Amino acid sequence: MLADIFPTGYHATELADVSPGETVVVYGAGTAGTGRGTSARAAGSSIEKVLPCASAERSAMRVSSRA
């Protein structure tokens, strides 16, 4: 995960110029969505919504963790 998924999420956060205090929406609750959410949170943003993925269980887990 550290060699592929997280850097992709980090790169997306950099391209979007996410700043502290901003609110973001994460599309997808899989591993890539988790990487994006984690990167956005590390940049100081809050997660407004995690849009669902194919797995209802995975979506519920990501929404409850807000990652």
PAZAMI-542448 format. One record per residue: y, x, z of N, C-alpha, C, O in turn; residue in one letter. Coordinates in steps of 0.02 Angstrom, whole numbers, plus 50000, padded with zeros to 5 digits. Layout:
# PAZAMI-542448
YXZYXZYXZYXZa ...
END
This chain:
# PAZAMI-542448
499405004150000500005000050000500625004350000501125002649967m 500625009850036501215014050039501385017349973501955019249961l 500885018149930501005021649867501205017049810501415019449758a 501135010549819501275006049763501705000049784502264999249760d 501454995949828501784989549843502444990449881502944987649860i 502454994349934503074995049972503624998349930504194995849933f 503495003649893504035006449852504305001549800504905001749784p 503884997149775504124992049728504604987349763505134985749736t 504434985249823504884980949862505524984549881506064981649879g 505474990849898506064994849915506514995449854507124994749859y 506214996749797506604997449735506964990949719507544991049698h 506624985349727506934978849715507524977749761508044975049741a 507454979749824508004979149872508594983449852509174981349859t 508454989349828508994993849805509344991049743509954991049739e 508954988549695509244985849634509674979649649510184978549616l 509464975749698509844969749716510434971249761510844966849775a 510494977549782511044979749825511094975449888511624973049907d 510514974449920510474970549982510844974250037510734980250048v 511284970750072511704973750124511584970250190511334964550192s 511754973650246511684970450312512084963950314512644963450290p 511774958950344512094952450352511964947550296512104941650303g 511694949950240511544945450184510894941650198510484943650239e 510814936150162510214932150167509854932450101510164931750048t 509204933350103508804933850041508244928650041508044926150093v 508004927249982507414922949972506874927349942507004931049895v 506274926949969505704930849945505264926349903505044921049926v 505144928349841504704924649796504014927549800503894933249779y 503554923749827502854925949833502714928549903503114932249932g 502134926749928501954928649996501364933449998501044934250049a 501224936649941500684941549939500914948249964501424948749999g 500554953449945500734960049969501404962449940501784965649975t 501544960749878502184962749848502764959049882503284962049896a 502674952649895503184948749931503304951450001503874951650025g 502774953650033502834956550100503234963050096503654964350139t 503104967050045503484973250036504224971950024504654975350051g 504364966849983505064965049971505404962550034505964964450050r 505054958250071505334955550132505454960850185505964960950218g 504974965350192505034970850240505614975450222505994977550265t 505684976850158506234981150135506914977750145507394981050167s 506954971350130507574967750139507774967450213508354968150230a 507274966250255507414966050327507644972950352508094973450394r 507324978250327507524985050347508234986550324508584990550356a 508454983350271509144984350246509644980250286510244980650274a 509394976250334509844972450378509954965250358510384961950387g 509564962750310509654955850289509204951250329508754953550365s 509324944850323508874939950353508494936450296508744936050240s 507904934050312507484930750262507584923250270507414920350322i 507864920050219507984912850221507354908850207507204904050242e 506984910950157506414907050136505904911550101506084916150065k 505274910150113504734913450076504414908050033504084903550059v 504494908649968504204903649924503454904849919503234910549919l 503064899549915502334900049921501994903849864502264904449808p 501414906349880500984909349830500364905049822500344899449849c 499864907449788499264903449774498874901849838498524896749840a 498914906049889498544904949950498984901650003499464904750027s 498834895550020499224891950071499194895550139499694895750175a 498614898350155498544902050218499004908150220499334909450270e 499014911950166499444917850162500184915950165500574919250199r 500364910650131501054908250132501264906450202501804908250225s 500834902750238500994900750306501074906850352501514906850395a 500654911850343500694917950383501364921550371501684923750418m 501564922050308502194925550292502794921750317503274924750341r 502784915050312503344911050336503394911750412503954912450438v 502834911650447502864912050520503094918950543503404919550595s 502934924250505503154930950524503834932650496504154937450518s 504084928550448504724929450415504784936450384505334939350381r 504214939250362504224945850330504154945250256504144950250221a 
END
